[in-house]
Every structure is written in C-alpha cells, then in structure tokens.
Amino acid sequence: MKKNQKALIRQTTIIILLNTGATVNITLLAEEFGVSRRTIQKDMNERLSNTYDIIDLGHGDYAFTDGYRLLGADNEEEKVAISLMKSLQRSAIPDMNAYIDTALPAVKSYEEMFLFDLDFESIEDMGIFKVILQAIKWKVGIEFHYTKIDGSTKEVTVHPYRIANFKNYWYLIAYDLVEKKIKSYYLKKIDRLRTLYENFIADETAEKELEQMCSQIDSAWYSDRFYSAKLRLKGDAKLYLERHPLHNMELIDTGKESTIVEFRYSDESELLSIVKKWLPDIDILDDSELSQKLDNTLRTYLKRDK
C-alpha cells in the first residue's frame, strides 16, 4: 500500500475513535499503527486539528472538545473528504462496512463517485487478529502452528511487532526466537495461536531499526539480506515501468528500444514473479543462475499435461 493511503486510513481511524467520545494517546496510537510518535503527533497537530475540534489534554492524550461530534458536515469540502474516507475504508476492509457507516457521519453520497482498487482480503479469523493485536500492545510472546508452502506444519515462537498488509494480503511481522531474525507470516496460515504472557523488553534501538525497516518494505518476501539484478525492459514492460517504476527498481539507462534497470530484492521469488509478469518483454542480464531457473520453470510449464 502506498504511504499516502496508509496515512489516510490511519487518520480516518483516529477520527472514528475520537467521534465515539474516546480519548486517544500518542504512544498507544504509534504502537497500534506501527509508526513513530512523531508521525502521530503530526497527524494530530498539523493535519487533523486544523479540520476538527480536537483538544490537547496533555501527556500525549487528545479528544474532541466537549459536545463536539461529526454528526454531519456543513461545507462541501468536508462532505467530499468524509465520503472519500468512507470509500477508501470500504474498499480496504469490506468486513467493517457496517461499523464504518455507523462511525462516520451520513453526508451527501459522494462516495458513490469514488472507486478504489485496494480490495484487502477479508479477515476470516477476527479472533486470531485481535489476539495478535493485543499481544503487540502488551508486548508478550506468542506461539502458533504455521503451515509452510510445501504443506508441512511447524511450531513457531515469536515476539510480535506489526500486522502488515502486503499487496492486499495480511501478514504478521515478528521476531522469530529460534531463527533470531525478523520474519513475515501469512495470517491465514497461522493456527492454534496462544499467548505466552511473558513480556519481552522493547529495546529502543531495536524499535528504531524495526520502524525504519517497516517503512521500507511492502513485500511479503522480506528477509534480512538484499540482492540486486539488472533487467532489460522492452515493449510493454519498458512503456509501463518507465512511467511507474517499482519502489525497489532504479532506472540505469534509458534507450529508444530498451531500458536497463536495477531491481533490489530479498528473495528470488520476488524477482522471478516480476519477470514472469512481463514476459517476453523483460530479460535478466547479470544472473545466469536465475535466468536458468526461469528457463527451467517455463520449459516445465510448456511440457505439462493439458
């Protein structure tokens, strides 16, 4: 998800909480959304307070002033903004449409004029979702059974840090206590979850490193090592990716017939998935091993039983 989309969803959620009469806290919001306190402070002081009647209660606490609620909007700009937020939330998390409609004010139906292609997958097990959120909030370890790609199951013990959405799919970002590194776990593959009720210490340096890391990754293929490969783009791949380069793609040389880019990745599956998508208008230039793997995959596919 793009940074501005994350910000809009975050700010919308804060307004929904305030509109229920709740008091929100900068530190708790930062932990919940996986961002810095400074980011939430900017949300409150530079973005939301300019539009809504919000009061600073001190000690990082904020609330709507007494009696203030979003029961409606008096001007067209506010109506458009509210409708835009409702449309975005509905597209992102359709499971919560009823709550969104109740929490946000009823305004002229501008939302029918907006179209977002976010389409997050549904949160099928809200119980697991809530337990993970509480474990992150309380900083307690969790154990669960995890189904791997090959169908086998392993027991995992982790310190949970974030719930993330990569390419519309939900993942847990956590520190694996056995492998001793940050890993991502697809939520639908998590089963038999239980909390350990043993608090882990939030190291300030580690938190800053995690915050920086989370701001840079938007792929479920995250690992603690990075690689790069040069790709040659032609035809449709050149036309599209020159105008819309991926976050981990840097243009190296642009010519009339082809363009050379450097692609940064954590796992070879990330690179191969991009190459497969743009065949035959893309080539791997400097990694013969990956080129051979791609060739073998395509040959196997062409020889498959039809």
N, C-alpha and C positions, 0 to 999 in steps of 0.2 A: 504494500500500500504506500502511496506517495505521502511525503511529510505533511503537506497541507491537508490531506484527507484525514490523517491521524489527528492533526490539531483540531480540525473541525468536529470530529467525533468526540474528542476529549472535552472540548469546550461545551459542546451540546450536553454531554453527560453531566458536567458540573452544573449547568443551568437547570437541568432536570432535578438534580439533588437539591439545589437551593430553592426551587419552586415548590418543593414539598414542605418547606419550612425548616429544613435541616441546616445545621452548621457544618461547614466543611473545613478541613485542616490541610494546610500546605504540605506538610510532611506525609500525611496519610495519602493524599492525592498523588503525590510524586511516586510513592511506593506502588499504589494501585495501577498507575498508568505506565510505570517503568521509565519515568523521565526524571530530570533533576528538579530540585526545589525551585531553582531559578526559573525554569520553564513554567511551572505552575504560577510562580509569583508574577511573571509577565502576563500569563493568561488573566489573572485577577486584576492587576493594576493597569495594564496597558491595553487590554482587549475587552474584557467583559465589563469592567467598572465604567467604561466610557459609554456603554449602551444600557446597562441595567443598574438598578438602585441597590448597590452592594455596599455593605459597611464592613470595615476592618475592625474586628473585635480584639485584636492583639494576640500575641503568642501564636501567630500563624492561622488563626481562626477567622472565617468570613461567613457572612449570612446576608440574606435580603433584609432591608430595613423593616421594622415592624409594620405589618399590614400590607406590604408590597408583594404582589403575586402577578404572574403572567396570565392574566385572565383573558387577555386579548391584546391587540396591537392597534395603536391609533393612526400610525402613518404607514404608507405603502412600503417604505424601505424595510420596516420591521416585519411586516407581513411576508414580504419576499424572503427575508432572512430566516424566519421561523419555518416557512414552507420548505425552504432549501434544506434546513437541518432535518426536518421530518423525512423528506425524500431520501436524504443520504442515510439516515439511520434505518429506514425501512429496507433500503437496498442492501445495506451491510448486514443487518441482523433481523431478518424477517420474523424470527421466532418471538421477537419482542414488540411486534407491531401494536398489540393492544395496550401495552404499557406506555409506548411512545405516544400513542394517540391520547391517552389519559393525562400524561405528564405535561405534554406541550399544549399550548393554548389552541383553541379552534379559531382559525382565521380563514380568510378567503382562500379558496383551494388552488393556490399557485402550484402546490406540489404536483398536481396533475400535468404541469407543463415541464417538469424536470425528469430527466432519465439518467440514472447512474448504472453502470455495469460493474458493480462491486460483487454482489451475489456471494457473500460469505457462505460457506457450508453451514448447515444447521448444527446447533449444539445439541446433539442427541441425548447425551447424559449430563443433564444440568447438575446432578448430584456430584459427579466427579469434578465438574467445572468449579462448583462452589467450594469443594474441599481443597482443591489446589489453590484457589484464591485466598482462602483462609490460612493455608499453610505458608503462602508467600507473605501474607500480612503478619502472621505470628512468628515467622522465621523458624519453622520447625521442619525437620526432615520428613520425607515420605518414602514409602516402599510400594511397588506395584509390579505386576506381571506385564511384560511388554512383548508383543508379537512382532517379530522381525520380518523382513521382506521375504525370506525363504519359508515362512510359516512356522518356524520354531519359536518357542517362548523362553524368555529369560526373566529372572527376578532382578529388579533394579532398585538401588537405594540412592536417593539424590537429595540435594538441597535445592528446593525450587526457587527460581528468581523471577521469571516472567511468563505470562501467557502471550504468545505472539500469533499473528496471522500472516502467513506467507502464501502469496498467490491464492488468497481466499480460503486457505486451509488452516485449522487451528493446531498450534504446537505448544508444548511446554519447553521452556528454556531452563535448564537446571545443571547443577554441578554434580557429575557422576562421582560418587565416593570411591568406586572401585577403579575406574579408568583415570580418575583425578583430572578431569577436564570438563569444560562446558560442552553440553550436547543438546540437541533438539530431539523431542519425542512427539510423534504424531498422536494427538489426543485420542483418536478413535482406536488406536492400538493399545491403549492403556486399560488394564483391568485389575480387579482385586486391589484397589488402592486403599492404603491405610496410612494415617499419620503416626509418627513416632513419638510426638510430644516431648521431643528433646530439642531445645533451642540451639541453633547454630549461631555463632558470633558473626555479625555483619561487619567485616573489616572495611574501613573507609576507603583504603587504597583499592581493594578488590572491587568495591562498589563502583568506584570511578572508572575502573577498567571495564567493568561489565556494562556500564552506561554508555561508554564510548563504543564498545563492540556492538551493542544492540542498536545504536544509531546508524551503524554502517551495514548491517546485514538485512536483507529482505528475502533470503533464500533458506529453505529447509535443509540445504546441503552444507550448513555451516560446519567447519572444523577449525582447529587451532593452527592450521597450516594453509598457505596460499600458494597458488601456482599461476603461471600465465602462458598463453599461447597466442601466436599470431594467426589471424584468419584473413583470407582474401574474399571480399564480397563482390558479387557481380549481379546483374539483372535486378530482380525484385528485392533481394537481400540488400544490395547496395542502395537502392532507391529508398527503402524504408528505414534501414538502420543508420544511414547518414543523417536523416531528419529526426529519428527517435533512437539515439544510441542508448544502450542499456547502462545502468548505473556503474557496472563493472567493466565497461567497454570504452577504450580510448582510441580515437582516430589517429592513425600514424601517418598515412599517406593517401591522399585522395587523387585519383586519376579519372580520366574520361571513361575508361572501360571497367576499371575495378578500383576498389578501396581496400587498404590494409588497415586492420585494427588489432589492438592488443586486448585480449579477453582475460580477466583475472577471475580465478575460481578456486573453490575449496575442495571440490570433489569432481572427478572426471565426468560423472553423470550430468553435472550442471553444464559442462561444455558440450558434451555429446548431444544433449537434448536440444540445445540451440542450433547446433549444426544440422541435426536431423530435420528440424523445423524448416530450415531454409534451403534444403537440398532442392535442385542441384546447383544453386547459385552461391555456394559457400564452400571453401576449402580450408583444411588445416595445413599450415605451411611448415611449422617447425617442430612437429612432434610426430615422428613416424610411427611410434607405438600406438598412439591414439588413432592415427589415420588407419592403421591396420585393424584395430578393434572395430572401428566404424565400418570398414570394408567387410569384415567377417560377419558383423551383425546384418548388414544389408544382403549379403550372399545367403545367409541362413534364412532371412525373411523371404527372399525370392524363391528359395527351394522348398518352402513349407508346403504341406499338403493343403490343397484347396478344397 
